[in-house]
Amino acid sequence: MKEISKFFDKFRSVAVKELKKRETLCVIIYKFTKQNIDIKDITIKNSIISIKGSQGLKSEIFLKKSKILEQILKETNIKIVDIK
């Protein structure tokens, strides 16, 4: 039983890290856009952040993309290339 527990602990720790990463991204984006983004609306794949949301939100993020990317690099060690 301990072996199964250790196995699931690995997945739990990966999931927690992913949620914290997305939460941090939400906070950073909020600093610049003043709009709340749900954690479920953010996906990270191949160092590119994809955000589901309104066109207004996406436009605002696009206008402030360079500042947001700088802040992400400064606050975290996550290498993000682009935001879409």
C-alpha distances in whole Angstrom, upper triangle without the diagonal:
4,5,5,6,9,10,11,12,15,16,16,18,21,21,22,25,26,27,29,31,32,33,35,37,37,39,41,42,43,45,47,48,47,45,42,39,36,33,32,36,35,34,34,34,36,37,39,38,39,40,40,43,47,49,51,47,47,51,50,47,49,52,50,48,49,48,45,44,45,44,40,41,42,39,36,36,35,38,39,42,43,43,43
4,5,5,6,9,10,10,13,15,15,16,19,20,21,23,25,26,27,29,30,31,33,35,36,37,39,41,42,43,46,46,46,44,41,38,35,32,32,35,34,33,32,33,34,35,37,37,38,39,40,42,46,49,50,46,46,50,49,46,48,51,48,46,47,46,43,42,43,41,38,38,39,37,34,33,33,35,37,40,41,41,42
4,5,5,6,9,10,11,13,14,16,17,19,20,22,23,25,26,28,30,31,32,34,35,37,38,40,41,43,45,46,45,44,40,38,35,31,31,34,33,31,31,31,32,33,35,35,36,37,38,41,45,47,49,46,45,48,48,45,47,49,47,45,45,45,42,40,42,40,37,37,38,36,33,32,31,34,35,38,40,40,41
4,5,5,6,9,10,11,12,14,16,17,18,20,22,23,25,26,28,29,31,32,33,35,37,38,39,41,43,44,43,41,38,35,32,29,28,32,31,29,29,29,31,32,34,33,34,35,36,39,42,45,46,43,43,46,46,43,45,48,46,43,44,44,41,39,41,39,36,36,38,35,32,31,30,33,34,37,38,38,39
4,5,5,6,9,10,10,12,14,15,16,18,20,21,22,24,26,26,28,30,31,33,35,36,37,39,41,41,41,39,36,33,30,27,27,30,29,28,28,29,30,31,33,32,33,34,35,38,41,44,45,42,41,45,44,41,43,46,44,42,43,42,39,38,39,37,34,34,36,33,30,29,29,32,33,36,37,37,38
4,5,5,7,9,10,11,13,14,15,17,19,20,21,23,25,26,27,29,30,32,33,35,36,38,40,41,40,39,36,33,30,27,27,30,29,27,26,27,28,29,31,31,32,33,34,37,41,43,45,41,41,44,43,40,42,45,42,40,41,40,37,36,37,35,32,32,33,31,28,27,27,29,31,34,35,35,36
4,5,6,7,9,10,12,13,15,16,18,19,21,22,24,25,27,28,30,31,33,34,36,37,39,40,40,38,35,32,29,26,25,28,27,25,24,24,26,27,29,29,30,31,32,35,39,41,43,40,39,42,42,39,40,43,41,39,40,39,36,35,36,35,31,32,33,31,27,26,26,28,29,32,34,33,34
4,5,5,6,9,10,11,12,14,15,17,18,20,21,22,24,26,27,29,31,32,33,35,37,37,37,35,32,29,26,23,22,25,24,23,23,23,25,26,28,27,28,29,30,33,36,39,40,37,36,40,40,37,39,41,39,37,38,38,34,33,35,33,30,30,32,29,26,26,25,27,28,31,32,32,33
4,5,5,6,9,10,10,12,14,15,16,18,20,21,22,24,26,27,29,30,31,33,35,36,36,34,31,28,25,22,22,25,24,23,22,23,25,25,27,27,28,29,30,33,36,39,40,36,36,39,39,36,38,40,38,36,37,36,33,32,33,31,28,28,30,27,24,23,23,26,27,30,31,31,32
4,5,5,6,9,10,11,13,14,16,17,19,20,21,23,25,26,27,29,31,32,34,35,35,33,30,28,25,21,22,24,22,21,20,20,22,22,25,24,26,27,29,32,35,37,39,35,34,38,37,34,36,38,36,34,34,34,31,29,31,29,26,26,28,25,22,21,20,23,24,28,29,29,30
4,5,5,6,9,10,11,12,14,15,17,18,20,21,23,25,26,27,29,31,32,33,33,31,28,25,22,19,18,21,20,18,18,18,20,21,23,22,23,24,25,28,32,34,36,32,32,35,35,32,33,36,34,32,33,33,29,28,30,28,25,26,27,25,22,21,20,22,23,26,27,27,28
4,5,5,6,9,10,11,12,14,15,16,18,20,21,23,24,26,27,29,31,31,31,29,26,23,21,17,17,21,19,18,18,20,22,22,23,22,23,24,25,28,31,34,35,31,31,35,34,31,33,36,34,31,33,32,29,28,29,28,24,25,27,24,21,21,20,23,24,27,28,27,28
4,5,5,6,9,10,11,12,14,15,16,18,20,21,23,24,26,27,29,30,30,29,26,23,21,17,18,21,19,18,17,19,21,20,22,21,23,24,25,28,32,34,35,31,31,34,33,30,32,35,32,30,31,30,27,26,27,25,22,22,24,21,18,18,17,20,22,25,26,26,27
4,5,5,6,9,10,11,12,14,15,17,19,20,21,23,24,26,28,29,29,27,24,22,19,16,16,19,16,15,14,15,17,17,19,18,20,21,23,26,29,31,32,29,28,32,31,28,29,32,30,27,28,28,25,23,25,23,20,21,22,20,17,16,15,18,19,22,23,23,24
4,5,5,6,9,10,11,12,14,15,17,18,20,21,23,25,26,27,27,25,22,19,16,13,13,16,14,13,13,15,18,18,19,17,18,19,20,23,27,29,30,27,26,30,29,26,28,31,29,26,28,28,24,23,25,23,20,21,23,20,17,18,16,19,19,22,23,22,23
4,5,5,6,9,10,10,12,14,15,17,18,20,21,23,25,25,25,24,21,18,16,12,14,17,15,15,15,17,19,19,20,18,19,20,21,24,27,30,30,26,26,30,29,26,28,31,28,26,27,27,23,22,24,22,19,20,21,18,16,16,15,19,19,23,23,22,24
4,5,5,6,9,10,11,12,14,15,17,18,20,21,23,24,24,23,20,18,16,13,14,17,14,14,13,15,17,16,17,16,18,19,21,23,27,29,29,26,25,28,27,24,26,29,26,24,25,24,20,20,21,19,16,17,18,15,12,13,12,15,16,20,21,20,22
4,5,5,6,9,10,11,12,14,15,17,18,20,22,22,23,21,18,16,14,10,11,13,11,10,9,12,14,13,14,13,14,15,17,20,24,26,26,23,22,25,25,21,23,26,24,22,23,22,19,18,20,18,15,16,18,16,13,13,11,14,14,18,18,17,19
4,5,5,6,9,10,10,12,14,15,16,19,21,21,21,19,16,13,11,8,9,12,10,11,11,14,17,16,16,14,15,15,16,19,22,24,25,21,21,25,24,21,23,26,24,22,23,23,19,19,21,18,15,17,19,16,14,15,13,16,16,20,19,18,19
4,5,5,6,9,10,11,12,14,15,17,19,20,20,19,16,14,13,9,12,14,12,13,13,16,18,16,17,15,16,16,18,20,23,26,26,22,22,25,24,21,23,25,23,21,22,21,17,17,19,16,13,15,16,13,11,13,12,15,16,19,19,18,20
4,5,5,6,9,10,11,12,14,16,17,18,19,18,16,13,13,10,12,13,10,10,10,13,15,12,13,11,14,14,17,19,22,24,24,20,20,23,21,18,20,23,20,18,19,18,14,14,16,14,10,12,14,11,9,10,8,12,12,15,16,15,17
4,5,5,6,9,10,10,12,14,16,16,17,15,13,10,9,6,9,9,7,8,8,12,15,13,12,10,11,11,13,15,18,20,21,17,17,20,19,16,18,21,18,17,18,18,14,14,16,14,11,14,15,13,11,13,11,13,12,15,15,13,15
4,5,5,6,9,10,11,13,15,15,15,14,11,9,9,6,10,11,9,11,12,16,18,16,16,13,14,13,15,16,19,21,21,17,18,21,19,16,20,21,19,18,19,18,14,15,17,14,12,15,16,12,12,14,13,16,15,18,18,16,17
4,5,5,6,9,10,11,13,14,14,14,12,11,12,9,13,13,11,13,13,16,18,15,15,13,15,14,17,18,20,22,21,18,18,21,18,16,18,20,17,16,17,15,12,12,14,11,8,11,12,9,8,11,10,13,13,16,16,15,17
4,5,5,6,8,10,11,12,13,12,11,9,10,9,12,11,8,10,10,14,16,13,12,9,11,11,13,15,17,19,18,15,15,17,15,12,15,17,14,13,14,13,9,10,12,10,7,11,12,10,9,12,10,12,11,14,13,11,13
4,6,5,6,9,10,10,10,9,7,6,7,7,10,10,8,11,12,16,18,16,15,11,12,10,12,13,15,17,16,13,13,16,14,12,15,17,14,14,16,14,11,12,15,12,10,14,15,13,13,16,14,16,14,17,15,13,14
4,6,5,6,9,10,9,10,8,9,10,10,14,13,12,15,15,19,21,18,17,14,15,14,16,16,18,19,18,15,16,18,15,13,17,17,14,14,16,14,11,13,14,11,10,14,13,11,12,15,14,17,15,18,17,15,17
4,5,5,7,9,10,11,10,10,13,12,16,15,13,15,15,18,20,16,15,13,15,13,16,16,18,19,18,14,15,16,13,11,14,15,11,11,12,10,7,9,10,7,7,11,11,9,10,14,13,14,13,15,15,13,15
4,5,5,6,8,8,8,8,11,12,14,12,11,14,14,18,19,16,14,11,12,11,13,13,14,15,14,10,11,13,10,8,11,12,9,9,11,10,7,9,11,9,9,13,13,12,13,16,14,15,13,15,13,11,13
4,5,5,5,5,6,8,11,12,15,14,13,16,17,21,23,20,18,15,15,13,14,13,15,16,14,11,13,14,11,10,14,14,11,12,15,12,10,13,14,12,12,16,16,14,16,19,18,19,17,19,17,14,16
4,6,6,8,10,11,14,15,19,17,16,19,19,23,24,21,19,17,18,16,18,17,18,19,16,13,15,15,12,11,14,14,11,12,14,10,9,12,13,10,11,15,14,13,15,18,18,19,17,19,18,16,18
4,6,8,11,12,16,17,19,17,16,19,19,22,23,20,18,16,17,15,17,16,16,16,14,11,12,12,9,8,11,10,7,9,11,8,7,11,12,10,12,15,14,14,16,19,18,19,17,18,16,14,16
4,5,8,10,14,16,18,15,15,18,19,22,24,21,19,16,16,13,15,13,13,13,10,8,10,10,7,7,10,10,8,10,13,11,10,13,15,13,14,18,18,17,19,22,20,21,18,19,17,14,15
4,7,10,13,15,18,16,16,20,21,24,26,24,21,18,18,15,16,14,14,15,12,10,13,13,10,10,14,14,12,14,16,14,12,16,17,15,16,20,19,18,20,23,22,23,21,22,20,17,18
4,6,10,13,15,13,14,17,19,22,25,22,20,16,16,12,13,10,11,13,10,8,11,12,10,10,14,14,13,14,17,16,13,17,19,16,17,20,21,19,21,24,22,23,20,22,19,16,16
4,7,9,12,10,12,15,18,21,24,22,19,16,15,12,12,10,12,14,13,10,12,15,13,12,16,17,15,16,19,17,15,17,20,17,17,20,21,19,20,23,21,22,20,22,19,16,16
4,6,8,7,8,12,14,18,21,19,16,13,12,8,9,8,10,13,13,9,11,14,13,11,15,17,15,15,18,17,14,16,19,17,16,19,20,18,18,21,19,20,18,20,17,14,14
4,5,5,7,11,14,17,21,19,17,14,12,9,9,9,12,15,16,12,14,17,16,15,18,20,19,18,21,21,17,19,21,19,17,21,22,20,19,22,19,21,19,21,19,16,15
4,5,6,9,11,15,18,17,15,12,11,10,10,12,15,18,18,15,15,19,18,16,19,21,20,19,21,20,17,18,20,18,16,19,20,18,17,19,16,19,17,19,18,15,15
4,6,8,11,14,18,17,16,12,11,9,9,11,14,17,18,15,16,20,19,17,20,23,22,20,23,23,19,20,23,21,18,21,23,21,20,21,18,20,18,20,18,16,15
4,7,10,13,17,16,14,10,8,6,5,7,11,14,15,12,12,16,16,14,16,19,19,17,20,20,17,18,21,20,17,20,23,21,20,21,18,19,17,18,16,13,12
4,7,10,13,12,10,7,6,5,7,9,13,15,16,13,12,16,16,13,15,18,17,15,18,18,14,15,18,17,14,17,19,18,16,18,14,15,13,15,13,10,10
4,7,10,10,8,6,5,7,9,12,16,17,19,16,14,18,18,15,16,20,19,16,19,19,16,15,19,18,15,17,20,19,16,17,13,14,12,13,12,10,10
4,7,6,6,5,6,9,12,15,18,19,21,18,16,19,19,16,17,20,19,15,17,18,15,13,17,16,13,15,18,17,14,14,10,11,9,11,10,9,10
4,5,5,7,8,11,14,17,20,21,23,20,18,21,21,18,18,21,21,17,19,20,17,15,18,19,15,16,20,19,17,16,12,11,9,10,10,11,11
4,5,8,10,14,17,20,23,23,25,22,19,22,23,19,19,22,21,17,18,20,18,15,18,19,16,16,19,19,17,15,11,10,8,9,10,11,12
4,7,10,13,16,19,22,22,23,20,18,20,20,17,16,19,18,14,15,17,14,11,14,15,12,12,16,16,13,12,8,6,5,6,7,9,11
4,6,10,13,16,18,18,20,17,14,17,17,14,13,17,16,12,13,15,13,11,14,15,12,13,17,17,15,14,11,9,6,6,5,6,7
4,6,10,13,15,16,17,14,12,15,15,11,12,15,14,11,13,15,11,10,14,14,11,13,16,16,14,15,11,10,7,8,6,5,6
4,7,10,13,13,15,12,10,13,14,11,12,15,15,12,15,17,14,13,17,17,14,17,20,19,18,18,15,14,11,11,9,6,5
4,6,9,11,12,9,8,11,12,10,11,15,14,12,16,17,13,14,18,17,15,18,20,19,19,20,16,17,13,14,11,8,6
4,7,9,11,9,8,12,13,12,13,16,17,15,19,20,17,18,21,20,19,22,24,23,22,23,20,20,17,18,15,11,9
4,7,8,6,7,10,11,11,13,15,16,15,19,20,17,18,22,21,20,23,25,24,23,25,22,22,19,20,16,13,11
4,5,5,6,9,10,11,12,15,16,16,20,20,18,20,23,23,22,25,27,26,26,28,25,25,22,22,18,14,12
4,5,5,6,9,10,10,12,14,15,18,19,18,19,23,22,22,25,27,27,27,28,25,25,21,21,17,14,11
4,5,5,6,9,10,11,13,14,17,18,16,19,22,21,21,24,26,26,26,28,26,25,22,22,18,15,13
4,5,5,6,9,10,11,12,15,15,13,16,19,18,18,21,23,22,23,25,22,22,19,19,16,12,11
4,5,5,6,9,10,10,14,15,13,14,18,18,17,20,22,22,22,24,21,20,17,16,13,9,8
4,5,5,6,9,10,13,14,13,15,18,18,19,21,23,23,24,26,23,22,18,18,14,11,10
4,5,5,6,8,12,12,11,14,16,16,17,19,21,21,22,24,22,21,18,18,14,11,11
4,5,5,6,9,10,8,10,13,13,13,16,18,18,19,20,18,18,14,14,11,8,9
4,5,5,8,10,9,11,13,14,15,17,19,20,20,22,19,18,14,13,10,8,8
4,6,8,9,10,12,14,15,16,18,19,20,21,23,21,20,17,15,13,11,12
4,6,6,6,9,10,11,12,15,16,17,18,20,18,17,15,14,12,10,12
4,6,5,6,9,10,10,12,14,15,16,17,15,14,11,10,8,7,9
4,5,5,6,9,10,11,12,14,15,16,15,13,11,10,9,9,12
4,5,5,6,9,10,10,12,14,16,15,14,12,12,12,11,15
4,5,5,6,9,10,11,12,14,12,12,10,11,10,9,12
4,5,5,6,9,10,10,11,10,9,7,8,8,8,12
4,5,5,6,9,10,11,11,10,9,10,11,12,16
4,5,5,6,8,11,11,11,11,13,13,13,16
4,5,5,6,8,7,8,8,10,11,11,15
4,6,5,6,6,6,8,10,12,13,17
4,6,7,9,10,11,14,15,16,20
4,7,9,11,12,15,16,17,20
4,5,8,10,14,15,16,19
4,6,9,13,15,16,20
4,6,10,12,13,16
4,7,10,12,15
4,6,8,11
4,7,10
4,7
4
